[in-house]
Amino acid sequence: MPIGFIPPVVLLVLALLIGVIYLVSLRRDICGLTERLDCIEKHDTMMRLVTQTRDREVVALALKINGLLDRHQSEQLTLRRKDAQLRQALTNISHDLRTPLTSAVGYLQLMEDPALSEAQRLAYATVVRTKLDTLTQLIDQLFAFTQLVEGEDAPLERVNLASVVRDILASYYDDFTHAGFVVEASISEQPVSVIANEDAVRRIVQNLLGNALSHGVEWFSVHLEAGDEGQPDGEGQPTQLTITNRLTEPEALVIDQLFNRFYTADVSRTTKSTGLGLAIVKLLVEQMDGSVSATLEGNTLAITVLFK
């Protein structure tokens, strides 16, 4: 037999041997992937699949499974975070609703005392009415938020934003004055038109002013800057409404969570708020294709709404 000549049988045997070795290696690798995947499923760990094989299909499969594991874990983390937020929200809402109700019941029990004078009875009755009004406002806010989430977008039209802001600011003026606020307003006497829904705009302004009144101190300002419509491509500057107020405890505010539903910086739950006011603002503004943002500089909070 000439040197260098290898019989076909030997080549076939070598090929079969190489094939068997490859299949054994591949099977061992697949078994390792299966065991690792089973461990990940049982223990919910951060482990990911790794493979020693050079088979492109197996490598691609491992990468695909790792991608699914990453997405699954991300979704699980999101669900856990939302579940924690929901539990905290339910606790907060329960506290917010129970506090005025418990107080009202307490005063009603005091009113049953036959020794009370008529003046004391009337004073207690006024307190009860105030507590029940607070309870009604909280329930109305919850109901309004639910309606906004589940309802359809409101029809849009031209709205004179300057007129709306002036009207609502005037209705709040006595409240701010009695609370000791210095009020500054920069609102054009000329019409400032935006494409919006007037009821939604009124709710937005009311919630922003109410937020400043409830959580602000000493100083408060409203600034309305008209946008422009004169761009050939239709992309003019949006109209900008900014509500600014000072805070007593700015360090307690988490600015990134300000517009989250049920968020409140009042850890002690002493304010009459479900934390839905600014969440409603964000929802309404976005339904009208606008945007809302907040900045905190020192003890000064500024909330800016952009209207198209």
C-alpha positions in Angstrom: 0.0 0.0 0.0 1.5 3.3 -1.0 2.6 5.7 1.7 -0.1 8.4 2.3 -2.9 6.3 1.0 -5.7 5.8 3.6 -8.3 3.2 2.8 -11.9 4.5 2.6 -12.9 2.2 5.4 -10.5 3.9 7.7 -11.7 7.4 6.6 -15.3 6.3 7.3 -14.4 5.0 10.7 -12.6 8.2 11.6 -15.6 10.3 10.3 -17.9 8.1 12.4 -15.7 8.5 15.5 -15.5 12.3 15.1 -19.3 12.4 14.6 -19.9 10.3 17.7 -17.5 12.5 19.8 -19.3 15.6 18.5 -22.7 14.2 19.3 -21.6 13.1 22.8 -20.2 16.6 23.4 -23.3 18.2 22.0 -25.6 16.0 24.2 -23.5 16.7 27.3 -23.8 20.4 26.5 -27.5 20.3 26.0 -27.9 18.3 29.2 -25.9 21.0 31.0 -28.1 23.7 29.5 -31.2 21.8 30.6 -29.9 21.4 34.2 -29.0 25.1 34.4 -32.4 26.1 33.0 -34.1 23.9 35.6 -32.1 25.5 38.4 -33.0 29.0 37.1 -36.7 28.0 37.0 -36.7 26.5 40.6 -34.6 29.2 42.3 -35.4 32.3 40.3 -31.7 33.3 40.2 -29.8 35.7 38.0 -28.0 32.7 36.4 -27.9 32.6 32.6 -27.2 29.8 30.1 -23.6 29.3 28.9 -22.5 26.8 26.4 -19.1 25.3 25.4 -20.2 24.1 22.0 -19.3 25.8 18.8 -22.6 24.8 17.1 -24.1 28.0 15.9 -27.7 26.7 16.3 -27.1 25.8 20.0 -25.4 29.1 20.7 -28.3 31.0 19.1 -30.8 29.0 21.1 -28.9 29.7 24.4 -28.8 33.4 23.5 -32.5 33.4 22.7 -33.4 31.7 26.0 -31.2 34.2 27.9 -33.1 37.1 26.2 -36.4 35.6 27.3 -35.0 35.1 30.8 -33.9 38.8 30.9 -37.3 39.9 29.8 -39.1 37.7 32.2 -37.0 38.9 35.1 -37.6 42.5 34.1 -41.3 41.9 34.0 -41.2 40.2 37.4 -39.4 43.1 38.9 -41.9 45.5 37.4 -44.8 43.5 38.8 -43.2 43.3 42.2 -42.6 47.1 42.2 -46.2 47.8 41.1 -47.5 45.4 43.7 -45.6 47.2 46.4 -46.8 50.5 45.1 -50.4 49.2 45.1 -50.1 47.9 48.6 -48.8 51.2 49.8 -51.4 53.1 47.8 -54.2 51.0 49.4 -52.7 51.7 52.9 -52.5 55.4 52.1 -56.0 55.6 50.7 -57.4 53.6 53.6 -55.8 56.0 56.0 -56.9 59.1 54.1 -60.5 58.0 54.0 -60.6 56.7 57.5 -59.1 59.8 59.2 -61.9 62.3 58.5 -64.5 59.6 58.9 -63.2 58.6 62.4 -63.0 62.2 63.4 -66.6 62.9 62.2 -67.8 59.9 64.2 -66.0 61.1 67.3 -67.6 64.6 67.1 -71.0 63.0 66.5 -70.6 61.0 69.7 -69.6 64.2 71.5 -72.8 65.8 70.2 -74.9 63.2 72.0 -73.9 64.6 75.3 -77.1 66.3 76.7 -75.0 68.7 78.7 -73.7 70.4 75.6 -74.8 74.0 74.9 -76.4 74.9 71.6 -73.3 76.8 70.6 -71.0 73.8 71.3 -73.4 71.6 69.4 -73.3 73.9 66.4 -69.5 74.1 66.5 -69.2 70.3 66.6 -71.7 70.1 63.7 -69.5 72.5 61.7 -66.5 70.3 62.3 -68.4 67.2 61.3 -69.5 68.8 58.0 -65.9 69.9 57.3 -64.7 66.3 57.9 -67.4 64.9 55.7 -66.7 67.4 53.0 -63.0 66.4 53.0 -64.1 62.7 52.8 -66.3 63.6 49.8 -63.5 65.4 48.0 -61.2 62.4 48.5 -63.8 60.0 47.1 -64.5 62.3 44.2 -60.8 62.5 43.3 -60.5 58.7 43.3 -63.7 58.4 41.1 -62.4 61.1 38.7 -59.1 59.4 38.3 -60.8 56.0 37.6 -63.0 57.7 35.0 -60.0 59.3 33.3 -58.1 56.0 33.1 -61.0 54.1 31.8 -62.7 56.8 29.7 -62.2 58.2 26.2 -60.2 61.3 25.4 -62.2 64.5 25.6 -62.9 66.5 22.4 -60.5 69.3 21.7 -61.2 72.9 20.7 -59.7 76.4 20.9 -59.5 77.5 24.6 -58.5 80.9 25.9 -56.0 79.6 28.5 -55.4 83.1 29.9 -59.0 83.6 30.7 -59.3 80.2 32.4 -56.2 80.7 34.5 -57.4 84.2 35.6 -60.8 82.9 36.6 -59.5 80.0 38.6 -56.8 82.0 40.2 -59.3 84.6 41.3 -61.4 81.9 42.9 -58.4 80.7 44.9 -57.1 84.2 45.7 -58.8 84.4 49.2 -57.5 81.0 50.1 -53.9 81.9 49.3 -54.3 85.3 51.1 -55.8 83.7 54.2 -52.9 81.1 54.2 -50.4 84.0 54.2 -49.1 83.6 50.7 -47.6 86.4 48.6 -49.1 85.8 45.2 -47.4 86.8 42.0 -49.2 86.5 38.6 -47.9 87.1 35.1 -50.9 86.4 32.8 -51.5 88.2 29.5 -54.6 90.3 29.2 -54.7 89.3 25.6 -56.3 85.9 24.7 -53.8 83.0 24.8 -55.3 80.2 22.7 -54.5 76.5 22.9 -56.0 73.4 21.4 -57.4 71.6 24.4 -60.5 70.6 26.2 -61.8 73.4 28.5 -63.0 71.1 31.3 -59.7 69.3 31.3 -57.8 72.6 31.4 -59.9 73.8 34.3 -59.2 70.6 36.2 -55.5 70.9 35.5 -55.3 74.5 36.8 -57.4 73.7 39.8 -55.2 70.7 40.7 -52.0 72.7 40.3 -53.3 75.6 42.4 -54.6 73.2 45.0 -51.3 71.4 45.2 -49.5 74.7 45.7 -52.0 75.7 48.4 -51.7 72.4 50.2 -48.0 71.9 50.1 -46.5 75.4 49.5 -45.7 78.1 52.0 -45.1 81.9 51.9 -44.9 82.6 48.2 -46.6 81.4 45.1 -46.5 82.5 41.4 -48.3 81.8 38.2 -46.6 82.5 34.9 -48.3 82.1 31.5 -46.2 82.4 28.4 -48.0 82.3 25.0 -46.6 80.1 22.3 -46.5 80.9 18.6 -48.2 79.4 15.6 -46.3 81.1 12.8 -43.9 78.3 11.8 -44.3 77.2 8.2 -43.9 73.5 9.3 -46.5 74.0 12.0 -44.0 73.3 14.8 -44.4 76.5 16.8 -43.3 77.0 20.4 -45.9 75.6 22.8 -47.8 77.7 25.3 -46.2 77.3 28.7 -47.9 77.5 32.1 -45.7 77.4 35.2 -46.9 77.2 38.8 -44.1 77.9 41.3 -44.2 77.7 45.1 -41.9 77.3 48.1 -41.8 74.2 50.2 -41.2 73.8 53.9 -39.5 70.4 53.6 -38.1 70.1 50.0 -35.8 67.2 51.1 -38.9 65.1 51.6 -39.9 65.4 48.0 -38.9 62.8 45.4 -39.2 64.8 42.2 -39.1 61.8 39.9 -42.2 60.4 41.6 -44.2 63.6 41.8 -46.6 62.6 39.0 -47.0 59.0 40.0 -50.5 58.1 41.1 -50.9 57.9 44.9 -47.5 59.4 45.5 -47.3 61.9 48.4 -44.3 63.3 50.1 -46.3 63.6 53.4 -45.1 60.4 55.2 -47.2 61.2 58.2 -50.3 61.4 56.0 -51.5 64.7 57.6 -52.7 66.4 54.5 -56.0 65.9 52.8 -54.7 64.3 49.7 -54.7 60.9 48.0 -51.7 61.8 45.9 -53.8 61.8 42.8 -54.0 65.5 42.0 -50.8 65.7 40.0 -51.3 62.2 38.5 -54.6 63.5 37.1 -52.8 66.6 35.7 -50.3 64.4 33.9 -53.0 62.1 32.5 -55.1 65.1 31.2 -52.1 66.9 29.7 -50.9 63.9 27.9 -54.4 63.1 26.6 -54.2 66.6 24.9 -50.8 65.8 23.4 -49.0 68.1 25.9 -46.4 67.5 28.5 -45.8 68.3 32.2 -42.6 68.4 34.2 -41.3 69.6 37.5 -38.0 71.0 38.8 -36.8 71.6 42.4 -34.2 74.2 43.1 -33.5 74.6 46.8 -36.9 75.0 48.4 -38.7 76.1 45.3 -40.8 73.8 43.2 -41.8 74.7 39.7 -44.4 72.7 37.7 -44.5 73.5 34.0 -47.3 72.4 31.6 -46.8 72.7 27.8 -49.9 73.0 25.7 -49.8 72.5 21.9 
